[in-house]
Amino acid sequence: MPSPKIAKVVVDLPAQGPFDYAISEDIQSQITIGCRVSILFANRKMVGFVVGLQQTSAFKKLNSILSILDVDPVLDANILQLTKQFSEYYGCSWGEAIATYLPPVLRKSKKCHSEHSEGSHIEILRYGVLQDDNKKKDNILFLLHDKGSQKKWVFLLKKIEEVIHAQEQVIFLVPDITFMVKIKNRLQSIVNIKLSVLDKKIATQKNLSQWLDIKSGQVNVVLGMRSAVFVPTPQLGLIVVYDEEHDFYKQEQTPHYHVRQVAQMRAKIEGCEVCFVSAAPSAEIWKEAQKKNWQKVTFESEQTAAIQLVDMTNYNPQKTSILSFPLQSKIKECLESKQRVVLFMNRRGFASLTRCNQCGFTIKCERCDVNLTYLSVKNCMVCRHCNFSCALPKVCPSCKGNYMRSMGKGVEKLRQEASRLYPEARVAFFDKDTPSFPAHADIIIATQSIIRMKEQVNFDLIAVLNFDSELHHMNFRSAHKAFALWVHLYQMTTKKFVVQTYMSDNYVIKSGLKMDFEKFYRHELKHRKELEFPPYKHLVLVITRGLNEQEVFDCSKRLFDRLNEEVSGEIEVSDPHPDVQPKLRDKYRFSILLKGNSVTAILKFLKSKLKGFRKKKGIIITIDVDY
C-alpha cells in the first residue's frame, strides 16, 4: 500500500476540523494515526493530533506538517473513538476532547518517546483503520449501594483482585484528594497490585512518566480523581466510581464533562465493567439502574443510632439560642459521659452579611457581586466564589457612618455560642481551611468538610442545626444533595443524630427519619418527571459572559431570538436570565436553558444557530451539557 500523502489533523481549539495537511516524503514512512505533530494553524505554531491518513485532498494548496512529535502514537483506536464520541456529546471540538484526555505536558510541543514498543498497535493505525483487533466482551454496569456497611470493601477488593488475576487493569476514581490516602491503604492490601496514584500536585515530568507506565501496562490499578477516567490502560477491565453522587465529578471548565457519562462511554467501547459506589446514588444513576436492569449490590446499614427531629417552629433562636433546648440537653449528656459531639452548620465564618445601619450599604465582592463573609478568626472579609479578601472597614464606604453591623450565622458564631453554654468543653473548628482534624476536641463545629472523614472517625452525637438551608439552594438537585448529606452524617453517628428544622413535613426529612431510600427516590423522581428535569429530559445550558453587563445581555437576547426562529416542538428554549452566579471574577453571566429528549438533537439545533452568529470581542459563549 502506498504511503499516505495527506493527514487529517485536529487542534485544541473550538474549531471542528479535521484539517488537511500535506505529509512531506521524509516523514511519510513514520507518521501514524494517533500521533502528535507540529503544524502551523492560522499562522501560529501549534500541536496537532493526526486522526486520519489519506492519499488525496479536496484542497490544492496545503500547509505541510512541520515535524512528528511522537515515536509511538499517544492515541490508540479506542481513545480516538472515545474522544470522538466525547466531542459529539459535549459539543466541543475533537481536538479539545483529545487535549482533555492527554496529560498537560503532551498538549505542548514536547517530544514523547516510550521505552515500550507497541508495534502491532502502530500497524493497526498505520493506514487509518480506527478499530481494535482485540475481541471485546460485553460491558457490565452495576450499582453498589452502601447504606453504611464496611462490607462493601470486601466486595470491591475481591472484584479488583479478579480483574488483576485476568491480566486486566482497574481505574479507581475518587471525588476529592482527601480520599486518596485511606483508599490507597486499602488497595495496597491486594496481592500482586501495581498501584499508580495520580496527583495533580506532582511534577510535570513525573506525571508524564506515570502516564507512560500506565500506557505500557506496567500498572494494573490506577487511583485518581476526575481526569483519571481517561488514563490509557491497554486492557481495561473495571472502572470504580467511588461516591458517585459527588459534585466534583462534574468538570467546571469547558468541556463540562461528567465522569458518570464518560465512564459509560469508555465501558461500551472497551467492553469493561463499571461499578458506581454510593451511599446515596444520584437520581440519574438510580433511574438508569432500574430502567436498564443493572446489577445492584446493596449492603444494609449497621448503624443503630437513634434519629431525633427538633421542630424549630416551637423555638425562637433570636431570643434563646441557635441550639434548641432538646439539643442543649443532649450535648450536656454527651459531655458528662465523655462522648464526642459534632455540630454541623454548612456556613463558613462569623457572619454572612455586613451592612451599614444608617444607609443600608452592604459590603460585596467587587468581582462577583455577592455578600462578603466576615471571618472573625482572621478579622477579614472573604468572597465564597473567588476567595477575594479585604479588611473589615471601620466606617461605611458609602456614608462614612461609624457602625457596620454583621448579621447571619456562621460556624464562628456557633463556636462562640457553644463555648458560652459549655465553658468546660474543648470546642474546635473543622472546615476546608483546617490543616488537621481536631481529635482532642469535645465539641467539633463542622462544615461539609467533615464528610471527608467518613470511614475514619465516628461520633456519639451529630446535630444538624439548619438542615432547611440545604433544601433552599437554587438547584433542582438540592433535595437529593440534602438527602445525601443526611445519609453521610448518619453513617458517622453511633448513638444520636439530631436534626433541627422548620420543615418537618418535607419528603426528604420524612424519608431520612426512617432511612427509607425507596420512598425518597420515588418522591424525587416523581417531582422531576412532573417538571421534565433529568433523568427524564436533558438540559443544555448556554452561558454568555463578558465584562460589560449590557453587551452580554444584548448578545444573549440576540442568540435567544435566533434560537426561537425555527425551534422545534421537541426542544424548549428558556428566556435569557442572569446565571446562578450572575457575576464571577469580573465577568457578567447570562444563561439560556435548552431542554429536550436527546442531547444530539439539542446540540445539532444549537450549533446550527451558533454558526455565523456574530458577537462583540471579549464575549464568550460556552455550552454545558447535562447541566
ABEGO torsion letter per residue (X at the ends): XBBBABBBBBBBBBBAOBBBBBBBAAAAAABBBGBBBBBBBGGBBBBBBBABBBABBABABBBBBABBABABBABBAAAAAAAAAAAAAAGBBAAAAAAAABBAAAABABBBBBABBBAAAAAAAAAGBBBBABBBBBBBBBBBBBAGBAAAAAAAAAAAAAAAAAGBBBBBBBABAAAAAAAAAAAAABBGBBBBBBBAABBAAAAAAAAAAAAAGABABBBBBAAAAABBBABBABBBBBGAABAAABBABOBBBBAAAAAAAAAAAAGBBBBBBBABBBAAAAAAAAAAGBBBBBBBBABABBBBBBBAAABBAAABBABBAAAAAAAAAAAAAGBBBBBBBBBBEABABBBBAAAGBBBBBAAAGBBBBBBAAAGBBBBAAAGBBBBBBABBAAAGBABBBBBEBBAAAAAAAAAAABAABBBBBBBAABABBBAABABBBBBAAAAAABGABBBABBBBABAAAAAABBBAAAAAAAAAAAAAAAAABAABBBBBBABAABAAAAAAAAGBAAAAAAAAAAAAAAAGBOAABBBBBBBBBBABAAAAAAAAAAAAAAAAAABBAABBBBBBBBBABABBGGBBBBBBBBBBABAAAAAAAAAAAABGBBBBBGBBBBBBBGX
